[in-house]
């Protein structure tokens, strides 16, 4: 397959990418006290120098007491903002584009046994997994303040010069907890029996973020069916249910859907080869990003069990991209292990591609 389709430019609103490659957000936990360091800035600059079309940062949390579950996860408010400005400047100096992923972990805990949240844990119904109650549900005041916190972080991103903004709505974290009927048992307007009911919180977050960044800045939301609490969990069992899920967010202001799968090549619904990103594009008409084990022969959750991965062919990905199934491709571990992955792919230097090793997660290459 020709690589040309991967290196075509892409534009939406003010975002003008030189190619179709996105650096996927990956939690690195190298920000002591929540403040990104010069090493973090240099890490992102190296990916810009290596030719990534758009860098999406690691998840960086909004201003709520228990928005993160690791003391070294970066925040996106207060004293961290001048340091994020330096990250933007480094990436732009290398000719790159960058978007923060703004995040709230909700009741998903446990990243570091010696760390406890700094305040009341936010979650729709106080559940950490289906039928596992640990916390109190969010009050109306909690919900309102959390929505405003997303809006404040989005405005800060715009003011700092970021090129787009991504909302983290996947993988069993706070926004995804509102989608998931297994942990959203609320009887008020933030819950309900239908997917459309449970999308309301995300819609209000999208509106707040859109207000913060204005109309010309691209707004991305990352979504998944699977959860870290349950790999087999699903929000939408049919295309009709997926429309109920995605359409309200599309109408509220989402420009790009970032569709997370553990393996991008797996079909989303029986009877069609389309993956999640393919269906999201078909149903909403909006551009989509595919992600999930791109460029490697093993899926990323296995890395946490110590498994490495070797480079894999991109032919299947390129064929789908050529067919316009999706618009952009997010690369995670392959770029984490090798900042020069894009240029090596572009120049056909596949024999020089690095393997991914679990040890790569512990350093900023």
KETITI-975844 format. One record per residue (C-alpha): x, y, z; residue in one letter. Coordinates in pm, 1 decimal, padded with zeros to 6 digits. Layout:
site X = X; Y = Y; Z = Z; r = A .
...
***
This chain:
site X = 00000.0; Y = 00000.0; Z = 00000.0; r = X .
site X = 00113.8; Y = 00355.6; Z = -00073.9; r = X .
site X = 00191.6; Y = 00575.7; Z = 00223.9; r = X .
site X = 00062.9; Y = 00883.1; Z = 00039.9; r = X .
site X = -00277.7; Y = 00875.9; Z = 00207.7; r = X .
site X = -00112.0; Y = 00891.2; Z = 00552.6; r = X .
site X = 00081.8; Y = 01202.8; Z = 00457.3; r = X .
site X = -00197.3; Y = 01405.9; Z = 00302.2; r = X .
site X = -00277.7; Y = 01733.3; Z = 00484.5; r = X .
site X = -00594.6; Y = 01767.6; Z = 00687.8; r = X .
site X = -00777.6; Y = 02081.1; Z = 00795.1; r = X .
site X = -01076.5; Y = 02154.2; Z = 01013.8; r = X .
site X = -01145.2; Y = 02507.2; Z = 01131.3; r = X .
site X = -00814.1; Y = 02667.1; Z = 01233.6; r = X .
site X = -00637.9; Y = 02330.2; Z = 01270.5; r = X .
site X = -00416.8; Y = 02268.2; Z = 00966.4; r = X .
site X = -00228.9; Y = 01940.0; Z = 00995.2; r = X .
site X = 00049.5; Y = 01843.8; Z = 00752.6; r = X .
site X = -00041.1; Y = 01473.8; Z = 00773.2; r = X .
site X = -00297.1; Y = 01235.4; Z = 00921.4; r = X .
site X = -00091.4; Y = 01121.1; Z = 01222.1; r = X .
site X = -00193.2; Y = 01212.3; Z = 01576.0; r = X .
site X = 00012.7; Y = 01136.7; Z = 01884.9; r = X .
site X = -00231.5; Y = 00960.6; Z = 02115.7; r = X .
site X = -00264.7; Y = 01088.1; Z = 02473.2; r = X .
site X = -00068.0; Y = 00867.3; Z = 02711.8; r = X .
site X = -00045.9; Y = 00917.6; Z = 03087.9; r = X .
site X = 00321.1; Y = 00963.9; Z = 03177.3; r = X .
site X = 00313.8; Y = 01079.2; Z = 03543.4; r = X .
site X = 00629.9; Y = 01287.8; Z = 03513.0; r = X .
site X = 00486.3; Y = 01611.0; Z = 03655.2; r = X .
site X = 00569.3; Y = 01636.5; Z = 04028.6; r = X .
site X = 00294.8; Y = 01818.0; Z = 04213.9; r = X .
site X = 00098.5; Y = 01833.5; Z = 03888.7; r = X .
site X = 00339.8; Y = 02079.9; Z = 03723.8; r = X .
site X = 00492.2; Y = 01977.1; Z = 03387.7; r = X .
site X = 00871.0; Y = 02004.7; Z = 03378.1; r = X .
site X = 01121.4; Y = 02101.8; Z = 03110.0; r = X .
site X = 01168.7; Y = 01728.2; Z = 03046.0; r = X .
site X = 00798.0; Y = 01703.1; Z = 02961.4; r = X .
site X = 00827.5; Y = 01997.3; Z = 02721.3; r = X .
site X = 01131.8; Y = 01839.5; Z = 02554.6; r = X .
site X = 00948.9; Y = 01505.9; Z = 02524.4; r = X .
site X = 00668.3; Y = 01667.6; Z = 02325.9; r = X .
site X = 00909.9; Y = 01879.5; Z = 02121.8; r = X .
site X = 01088.8; Y = 01565.2; Z = 02004.5; r = X .
site X = 00761.5; Y = 01429.2; Z = 01861.3; r = X .
site X = 00702.0; Y = 01757.7; Z = 01679.7; r = X .
site X = 01054.5; Y = 01743.6; Z = 01537.4; r = X .
site X = 00984.4; Y = 01384.7; Z = 01433.3; r = X .
site X = 00692.0; Y = 01490.2; Z = 01213.8; r = X .
site X = 00376.2; Y = 01412.6; Z = 01413.8; r = X .
site X = 00079.9; Y = 01598.2; Z = 01258.7; r = X .
site X = -00092.4; Y = 01676.7; Z = 01591.0; r = X .
site X = 00024.6; Y = 01599.7; Z = 01943.2; r = X .
site X = -00247.9; Y = 01532.2; Z = 02199.7; r = X .
site X = -00097.0; Y = 01559.7; Z = 02545.0; r = X .
site X = -00130.3; Y = 01314.1; Z = 02826.2; r = X .
site X = -00447.0; Y = 01360.4; Z = 03028.4; r = X .
site X = -00426.8; Y = 01681.4; Z = 03232.0; r = X .
site X = -00691.6; Y = 01744.0; Z = 03492.8; r = X .
site X = -00945.0; Y = 02015.8; Z = 03558.9; r = X .
site X = -00974.8; Y = 02206.6; Z = 03885.5; r = X .
site X = -01164.7; Y = 01970.6; Z = 04114.8; r = X .
site X = -01025.6; Y = 01831.9; Z = 04443.2; r = X .
site X = -01013.1; Y = 01467.3; Z = 04332.5; r = X .
site X = -00984.4; Y = 01508.3; Z = 03955.7; r = X .
site X = -00666.9; Y = 01297.4; Z = 03935.9; r = X .
site X = -00563.5; Y = 00964.6; Z = 04084.5; r = X .
site X = -00185.3; Y = 01012.5; Z = 04079.5; r = X .
site X = 00009.9; Y = 01300.5; Z = 04233.8; r = X .
site X = 00240.6; Y = 01315.5; Z = 03930.1; r = X .
site X = -00037.9; Y = 01351.4; Z = 03674.2; r = X .
site X = -00035.6; Y = 01711.9; Z = 03546.0; r = X .
site X = -00308.9; Y = 01962.3; Z = 03619.8; r = X .
site X = -00445.5; Y = 02225.5; Z = 03382.6; r = X .
site X = -00502.8; Y = 02520.3; Z = 03611.1; r = X .
site X = -00317.5; Y = 02751.3; Z = 03847.0; r = X .
site X = 00061.5; Y = 02726.5; Z = 03869.6; r = X .
site X = 00077.9; Y = 02463.7; Z = 03595.4; r = X .
site X = -00043.1; Y = 02699.1; Z = 03322.5; r = X .
site X = 00283.4; Y = 02894.7; Z = 03274.0; r = X .
site X = 00462.4; Y = 02561.1; Z = 03235.2; r = X .
site X = 00208.7; Y = 02444.0; Z = 02978.6; r = X .
site X = 00279.8; Y = 02767.5; Z = 02792.8; r = X .
site X = 00643.6; Y = 02655.2; Z = 02769.7; r = X .
site X = 00530.7; Y = 02319.3; Z = 02629.3; r = X .
site X = 00331.1; Y = 02497.3; Z = 02358.8; r = X .
site X = 00625.6; Y = 02721.8; Z = 02275.4; r = X .
site X = 00864.1; Y = 02424.7; Z = 02243.7; r = X .
site X = 00626.8; Y = 02234.3; Z = 02014.5; r = X .
site X = 00555.4; Y = 02539.1; Z = 01799.2; r = X .
site X = 00927.2; Y = 02619.2; Z = 01773.9; r = X .
site X = 00972.3; Y = 02272.8; Z = 01621.7; r = X .
site X = 00691.3; Y = 02336.9; Z = 01372.6; r = X .
site X = 00437.9; Y = 02116.0; Z = 01550.9; r = X .
site X = 00075.5; Y = 02141.4; Z = 01660.1; r = X .
site X = -00052.8; Y = 02047.9; Z = 02004.8; r = X .
site X = -00380.9; Y = 01999.7; Z = 02191.7; r = X .
site X = -00424.9; Y = 01931.7; Z = 02563.2; r = X .
site X = -00643.3; Y = 01643.6; Z = 02668.9; r = X .
site X = -00851.8; Y = 01773.7; Z = 02958.7; r = X .
site X = -00963.4; Y = 01510.6; Z = 03202.1; r = X .
site X = -01132.2; Y = 01411.0; Z = 03525.6; r = X .
site X = -01082.1; Y = 01056.0; Z = 03651.1; r = X .
site X = -01405.9; Y = 01040.5; Z = 03853.1; r = X .
site X = -01419.0; Y = 00734.1; Z = 04076.6; r = X .
site X = -01145.5; Y = 00546.7; Z = 03885.7; r = X .
site X = -00879.2; Y = 00518.6; Z = 04155.6; r = X .
site X = -00576.9; Y = 00315.3; Z = 04251.3; r = X .
site X = -00286.4; Y = 00464.9; Z = 04056.2; r = X .
site X = -00039.1; Y = 00456.1; Z = 04343.7; r = X .
site X = -00130.5; Y = 00293.3; Z = 04672.8; r = X .
site X = 00024.1; Y = 00564.3; Z = 04887.5; r = X .
site X = -00184.0; Y = 00846.4; Z = 04741.5; r = X .
site X = -00531.6; Y = 00951.4; Z = 04842.1; r = X .
site X = -00755.2; Y = 01205.5; Z = 04665.5; r = X .
site X = -00743.2; Y = 01554.9; Z = 04808.7; r = X .
site X = -01118.8; Y = 01589.5; Z = 04850.6; r = X .
site X = -01457.6; Y = 01438.6; Z = 04779.2; r = X .
site X = -01450.7; Y = 01194.6; Z = 04488.7; r = X .
site X = -01676.3; Y = 01287.7; Z = 04196.9; r = X .
site X = -01887.6; Y = 01019.1; Z = 04031.9; r = X .
site X = -02245.0; Y = 00995.1; Z = 03904.3; r = X .
site X = -02366.9; Y = 00749.6; Z = 04169.5; r = X .
site X = -02065.9; Y = 00679.2; Z = 04391.8; r = X .
site X = -01995.3; Y = 00349.1; Z = 04214.9; r = X .
site X = -01640.5; Y = 00243.3; Z = 04121.8; r = X .
site X = -01776.2; Y = -00040.7; Z = 03906.4; r = X .
site X = -02119.0; Y = -00197.5; Z = 03861.8; r = X .
site X = -02266.7; Y = -00288.3; Z = 04202.8; r = X .
site X = -01955.3; Y = -00158.5; Z = 04384.3; r = X .
site X = -02057.1; Y = 00145.2; Z = 04590.6; r = X .
site X = -01772.2; Y = 00337.1; Z = 04755.6; r = X .
site X = -01853.4; Y = 00710.1; Z = 04742.1; r = X .
site X = -02142.0; Y = 00953.4; Z = 04761.6; r = X .
site X = -02305.5; Y = 01063.6; Z = 04434.5; r = X .
site X = -02223.3; Y = 01408.7; Z = 04297.4; r = X .
site X = -02458.5; Y = 01684.9; Z = 04405.9; r = X .
site X = -02606.0; Y = 01935.0; Z = 04162.7; r = X .
site X = -02342.5; Y = 02181.2; Z = 04285.0; r = X .
site X = -02065.5; Y = 01927.5; Z = 04218.8; r = X .
site X = -02194.7; Y = 01867.9; Z = 03868.0; r = X .
site X = -02221.9; Y = 02239.1; Z = 03789.1; r = X .
site X = -01874.8; Y = 02319.0; Z = 03922.6; r = X .
site X = -01720.3; Y = 02030.4; Z = 03728.9; r = X .
site X = -01875.6; Y = 02150.5; Z = 03403.8; r = X .
site X = -01743.9; Y = 02501.3; Z = 03471.6; r = X .
site X = -01399.7; Y = 02356.5; Z = 03550.6; r = X .
site X = -01382.3; Y = 02198.3; Z = 03205.0; r = X .
site X = -01479.4; Y = 02531.9; Z = 03054.3; r = X .
site X = -01209.8; Y = 02717.6; Z = 03250.6; r = X .
site X = -00938.6; Y = 02474.8; Z = 03143.6; r = X .
site X = -01052.9; Y = 02500.0; Z = 02781.7; r = X .
site X = -01033.7; Y = 02879.0; Z = 02790.3; r = X .
site X = -00687.2; Y = 02854.6; Z = 02943.1; r = X .
site X = -00579.8; Y = 02626.7; Z = 02657.1; r = X .
site X = -00701.3; Y = 02879.5; Z = 02403.4; r = X .
site X = -00526.5; Y = 03164.9; Z = 02586.1; r = X .
site X = -00199.0; Y = 02967.4; Z = 02601.9; r = X .
site X = -00195.1; Y = 02914.4; Z = 02225.1; r = X .
site X = -00287.3; Y = 02547.1; Z = 02196.8; r = X .
site X = -00404.8; Y = 02449.3; Z = 01848.0; r = X .
site X = -00707.0; Y = 02238.3; Z = 01949.9; r = X .
site X = -00859.0; Y = 02087.5; Z = 02265.3; r = X .
site X = -00951.8; Y = 01727.5; Z = 02341.5; r = X .
site X = -01198.3; Y = 01620.1; Z = 02611.9; r = X .
site X = -01133.3; Y = 01278.3; Z = 02770.7; r = X .
site X = -01468.2; Y = 01099.4; Z = 02765.7; r = X .
site X = -01343.3; Y = 00739.5; Z = 02749.7; r = X .
site X = -01204.6; Y = 00440.4; Z = 02940.8; r = X .
site X = -01427.8; Y = 00448.4; Z = 03247.6; r = X .
site X = -01331.9; Y = 00795.9; Z = 03372.4; r = X .
site X = -01580.7; Y = 01061.0; Z = 03486.8; r = X .
site X = -01756.1; Y = 01157.1; Z = 03162.6; r = X .
site X = -01766.0; Y = 00792.0; Z = 03057.1; r = X .
site X = -01912.1; Y = 00701.3; Z = 03397.3; r = X .
site X = -02212.6; Y = 00918.9; Z = 03315.2; r = X .
site X = -02257.1; Y = 00735.8; Z = 02981.9; r = X .
site X = -02237.1; Y = 00389.6; Z = 03139.3; r = X .
site X = -02558.8; Y = 00255.6; Z = 03288.9; r = X .
site X = -02351.4; Y = 00016.3; Z = 03499.2; r = X .
site X = -02229.6; Y = 00303.8; Z = 03718.0; r = X .
site X = -02477.3; Y = 00584.2; Z = 03641.9; r = X .
site X = -02784.4; Y = 00498.2; Z = 03847.5; r = X .
site X = -02908.3; Y = 00854.6; Z = 03888.8; r = X .
site X = -03279.7; Y = 00927.8; Z = 03868.6; r = X .
site X = -03239.4; Y = 01298.9; Z = 03791.3; r = X .
site X = -03162.0; Y = 01472.5; Z = 03460.2; r = X .
site X = -02800.2; Y = 01346.6; Z = 03468.2; r = X .
site X = -02908.7; Y = 00982.1; Z = 03449.3; r = X .
site X = -03189.9; Y = 00783.2; Z = 03297.1; r = X .
site X = -03271.8; Y = 00465.3; Z = 03106.0; r = X .
site X = -03156.9; Y = 00578.4; Z = 02760.0; r = X .
site X = -02816.8; Y = 00663.8; Z = 02619.3; r = X .
site X = -02950.1; Y = 01003.1; Z = 02518.6; r = X .
site X = -03042.1; Y = 01070.1; Z = 02883.6; r = X .
site X = -02698.3; Y = 00974.9; Z = 03010.3; r = X .
site X = -02520.5; Y = 01183.9; Z = 02745.6; r = X .
site X = -02651.1; Y = 01507.9; Z = 02897.9; r = X .
site X = -02348.8; Y = 01562.6; Z = 03125.1; r = X .
site X = -02107.1; Y = 01524.9; Z = 02831.4; r = X .
site X = -02318.2; Y = 01761.8; Z = 02621.9; r = X .
site X = -02295.4; Y = 02030.1; Z = 02889.7; r = X .
site X = -01918.6; Y = 01978.1; Z = 02916.4; r = X .
site X = -01888.1; Y = 02012.7; Z = 02538.6; r = X .
site X = -02089.1; Y = 02335.9; Z = 02545.8; r = X .
site X = -01869.8; Y = 02477.1; Z = 02823.8; r = X .
site X = -01552.2; Y = 02384.1; Z = 02637.3; r = X .
site X = -01685.7; Y = 02531.3; Z = 02313.7; r = X .
site X = -01764.2; Y = 02856.0; Z = 02492.1; r = X .
site X = -01410.6; Y = 02859.3; Z = 02632.0; r = X .
site X = -01230.5; Y = 02805.2; Z = 02301.6; r = X .
site X = -01459.2; Y = 02988.9; Z = 02059.7; r = X .
site X = -01602.6; Y = 02867.9; Z = 01732.5; r = X .
site X = -01285.2; Y = 02845.4; Z = 01521.5; r = X .
site X = -01082.8; Y = 02610.8; Z = 01743.5; r = X .
site X = -01121.0; Y = 02237.6; Z = 01681.0; r = X .
site X = -01287.2; Y = 02042.9; Z = 01964.1; r = X .
site X = -01211.7; Y = 01671.3; Z = 01989.6; r = X .
site X = -01370.6; Y = 01420.8; Z = 02226.2; r = X .
site X = -01220.4; Y = 01080.4; Z = 02299.4; r = X .
site X = -01474.5; Y = 00802.3; Z = 02350.8; r = X .
site X = -01465.3; Y = 00426.6; Z = 02400.2; r = X .
site X = -01704.0; Y = 00139.3; Z = 02440.4; r = X .
site X = -01464.9; Y = -00059.4; Z = 02665.2; r = X .
site X = -01382.9; Y = 00045.3; Z = 03020.1; r = X .
site X = -01078.1; Y = -00021.2; Z = 03233.2; r = X .
site X = -01328.5; Y = -00165.7; Z = 03483.0; r = X .
site X = -01478.5; Y = -00398.1; Z = 03217.7; r = X .
site X = -01321.6; Y = -00457.9; Z = 02876.9; r = X .
site X = -01646.7; Y = -00606.2; Z = 02744.1; r = X .
site X = -01866.9; Y = -00310.5; Z = 02846.5; r = X .
site X = -02056.5; Y = -00132.5; Z = 02571.3; r = X .
site X = -02247.8; Y = 00194.3; Z = 02556.8; r = X .
site X = -02406.1; Y = 00126.6; Z = 02217.5; r = X .
site X = -02507.7; Y = -00222.4; Z = 02103.9; r = X .
site X = -02645.8; Y = -00106.7; Z = 01767.1; r = X .
site X = -02586.4; Y = 00174.1; Z = 01516.8; r = X .
site X = -02916.1; Y = 00327.5; Z = 01628.0; r = X .
site X = -02796.2; Y = 00342.8; Z = 01987.3; r = X .
site X = -02462.9; Y = 00486.2; Z = 01873.7; r = X .
site X = -02651.9; Y = 00765.4; Z = 01698.1; r = X .
site X = -02839.4; Y = 00839.7; Z = 02022.8; r = X .
site X = -02501.9; Y = 00856.6; Z = 02197.8; r = X .
site X = -02299.1; Y = 01064.7; Z = 01950.5; r = X .
site X = -02552.0; Y = 01293.7; Z = 01783.5; r = X .
site X = -02617.0; Y = 01515.8; Z = 02089.8; r = X .
site X = -02243.0; Y = 01574.6; Z = 02134.8; r = X .
site X = -02200.9; Y = 01646.5; Z = 01765.7; r = X .
site X = -02481.0; Y = 01902.8; Z = 01780.6; r = X .
site X = -02332.8; Y = 02057.5; Z = 02097.2; r = X .
site X = -02005.4; Y = 02138.7; Z = 01923.6; r = X .
site X = -01777.2; Y = 01835.9; Z = 01881.9; r = X .
site X = -01572.6; Y = 01863.9; Z = 01561.5; r = X .
site X = -01380.5; Y = 01534.4; Z = 01574.0; r = X .
site X = -01461.6; Y = 01203.8; Z = 01743.4; r = X .
site X = -01153.5; Y = 01018.2; Z = 01872.4; r = X .
site X = -01270.0; Y = 00657.8; Z = 01881.5; r = X .
site X = -01069.0; Y = 00435.3; Z = 02112.5; r = X .
site X = -01050.0; Y = 00060.6; Z = 02057.2; r = X .
site X = -00798.1; Y = -00182.3; Z = 02198.7; r = X .
site X = -00744.3; Y = -00308.2; Z = 01840.4; r = X .
site X = -00840.9; Y = -00069.9; Z = 01559.4; r = X .
site X = -00905.3; Y = -00348.3; Z = 01307.3; r = X .
site X = -01192.6; Y = -00505.1; Z = 01498.2; r = X .
site X = -01542.5; Y = -00438.2; Z = 01355.9; r = X .
site X = -01779.5; Y = -00246.7; Z = 01581.1; r = X .
site X = -02106.9; Y = -00417.1; Z = 01488.3; r = X .
site X = -02190.5; Y = -00755.6; Z = 01339.5; r = X .
site X = -02249.7; Y = -00750.2; Z = 00965.6; r = X .
site X = -02008.3; Y = -00468.9; Z = 00885.3; r = X .
site X = -01629.8; Y = -00436.4; Z = 00869.6; r = X .
site X = -01642.5; Y = -00074.2; Z = 00987.1; r = X .
site X = -01458.7; Y = -00008.7; Z = 01311.6; r = X .
site X = -01573.9; Y = 00235.6; Z = 01581.3; r = X .
site X = -01425.8; Y = 00536.8; Z = 01402.1; r = X .
site X = -01585.3; Y = 00422.9; Z = 01077.2; r = X .
site X = -01928.9; Y = 00400.5; Z = 01230.9; r = X .
site X = -01891.9; Y = 00731.8; Z = 01414.9; r = X .
site X = -01805.5; Y = 00905.6; Z = 01088.6; r = X .
site X = -02089.6; Y = 00736.3; Z = 00900.7; r = X .
site X = -02348.1; Y = 00824.9; Z = 01166.2; r = X .
site X = -02245.1; Y = 01182.2; Z = 01247.7; r = X .
site X = -02077.8; Y = 01302.4; Z = 00930.3; r = X .
site X = -01793.8; Y = 01437.6; Z = 01145.1; r = X .
site X = -01423.7; Y = 01353.8; Z = 01101.2; r = X .
site X = -01293.1; Y = 01074.3; Z = 01319.4; r = X .
site X = -00963.7; Y = 00949.3; Z = 01462.7; r = X .
site X = -00899.5; Y = 00576.4; Z = 01485.4; r = X .
site X = -00670.8; Y = 00437.8; Z = 01754.7; r = X .
site X = -00578.3; Y = 00102.5; Z = 01904.1; r = X .
site X = -00251.1; Y = -00090.0; Z = 01861.1; r = X .
site X = -00150.7; Y = 00100.6; Z = 01545.8; r = X .
site X = 00190.0; Y = -00006.0; Z = 01417.1; r = X .
site X = 00242.5; Y = -00281.7; Z = 01675.1; r = X .
site X = 00157.2; Y = -00650.6; Z = 01700.8; r = X .
site X = 00023.3; Y = -00644.9; Z = 02058.8; r = X .
site X = -00252.2; Y = -00441.9; Z = 02225.5; r = X .
site X = -00169.4; Y = -00176.0; Z = 02479.5; r = X .
site X = -00343.2; Y = -00307.4; Z = 02792.4; r = X .
site X = -00109.6; Y = -00607.6; Z = 02778.2; r = X .
site X = 00179.8; Y = -00367.7; Z = 02832.2; r = X .
site X = 00067.4; Y = -00321.5; Z = 03191.0; r = X .
site X = 00120.5; Y = -00695.4; Z = 03240.2; r = X .
site X = 00474.5; Y = -00660.8; Z = 03110.8; r = X .
site X = 00424.0; Y = -00757.7; Z = 02746.9; r = X .
site X = 00623.8; Y = -00588.3; Z = 02475.6; r = X .
site X = 00526.2; Y = -00543.9; Z = 02111.4; r = X .
site X = 00707.8; Y = -00548.2; Z = 01779.7; r = X .
site X = 00644.8; Y = -00325.1; Z = 01476.1; r = X .
site X = 00360.1; Y = -00442.5; Z = 01254.7; r = X .
site X = 00249.7; Y = -00369.4; Z = 00899.4; r = X .
site X = 00035.3; Y = -00062.1; Z = 00832.9; r = X .
site X = -00123.6; Y = -00205.8; Z = 00516.7; r = X .
site X = -00464.5; Y = -00275.7; Z = 00672.2; r = X .
site X = -00473.1; Y = 00070.3; Z = 00827.0; r = X .
site X = -00375.2; Y = 00239.7; Z = 00501.0; r = X .
site X = -00642.8; Y = 00048.3; Z = 00309.8; r = X .
site X = -00911.3; Y = 00169.7; Z = 00550.4; r = X .
site X = -00778.4; Y = 00526.0; Z = 00537.0; r = X .
site X = -00778.1; Y = 00510.2; Z = 00157.4; r = X .
site X = -01145.4; Y = 00408.7; Z = 00168.5; r = X .
site X = -01220.0; Y = 00715.3; Z = 00385.6; r = X .
site X = -01343.3; Y = 00499.9; Z = 00673.5; r = X .
site X = -01185.1; Y = 00754.9; Z = 00910.1; r = X .
site X = -00974.7; Y = 01068.1; Z = 00870.7; r = X .
site X = -00690.4; Y = 01055.6; Z = 01122.2; r = X .
site X = -00480.3; Y = 00788.9; Z = 01291.6; r = X .
site X = -00362.4; Y = 00811.0; Z = 01652.7; r = X .
site X = -00037.3; Y = 00634.6; Z = 01738.1; r = X .
site X = 00044.1; Y = 00562.3; Z = 02100.5; r = X .
site X = 00309.8; Y = 00318.6; Z = 02218.3; r = X .
site X = 00502.8; Y = 00319.3; Z = 01889.9; r = X .
site X = 00558.1; Y = 00695.8; Z = 01933.0; r = X .
site X = 00622.8; Y = 00659.6; Z = 02304.0; r = X .
site X = 00909.0; Y = 00420.6; Z = 02225.3; r = X .
site X = 01041.6; Y = 00616.0; Z = 01926.5; r = X .
site X = 01005.3; Y = 00991.8; Z = 01867.6; r = X .
site X = 01126.4; Y = 00937.6; Z = 01509.9; r = X .
site X = 00855.1; Y = 00683.3; Z = 01421.4; r = X .
site X = 00680.0; Y = 00915.0; Z = 01173.3; r = X .
site X = 00990.0; Y = 01004.7; Z = 00975.8; r = X .
site X = 01103.0; Y = 00640.6; Z = 00967.6; r = X .
site X = 00763.7; Y = 00536.1; Z = 00829.5; r = X .
site X = 00762.7; Y = 00819.1; Z = 00574.7; r = X .
site X = 01114.9; Y = 00733.3; Z = 00454.2; r = X .
site X = 01055.5; Y = 00357.8; Z = 00442.5; r = X .
site X = 01309.0; Y = 00286.5; Z = 00717.1; r = X .
site X = 01092.3; Y = 00017.2; Z = 00875.3; r = X .
site X = 01392.6; Y = -00196.3; Z = 00969.9; r = X .
site X = 01493.4; Y = 00086.5; Z = 01207.6; r = X .
site X = 01163.0; Y = 00094.9; Z = 01396.7; r = X .
site X = 01191.8; Y = 00033.7; Z = 01769.9; r = X .
site X = 01015.3; Y = -00243.9; Z = 01956.1; r = X .
site X = 00791.2; Y = -00129.2; Z = 02239.6; r = X .
site X = 00899.6; Y = -00253.1; Z = 02582.3; r = X .
site X = 00729.3; Y = -00211.8; Z = 02915.8; r = X .
site X = 01037.1; Y = -00018.1; Z = 03029.4; r = X .
site X = 00947.8; Y = 00253.8; Z = 02778.3; r = X .
site X = 00658.0; Y = 00353.6; Z = 03003.0; r = X .
site X = 00900.0; Y = 00449.9; Z = 03279.4; r = X .
site X = 01108.3; Y = 00702.3; Z = 03084.1; r = X .
site X = 01059.7; Y = 01010.2; Z = 02865.6; r = X .
site X = 01245.4; Y = 00915.0; Z = 02548.1; r = X .
***
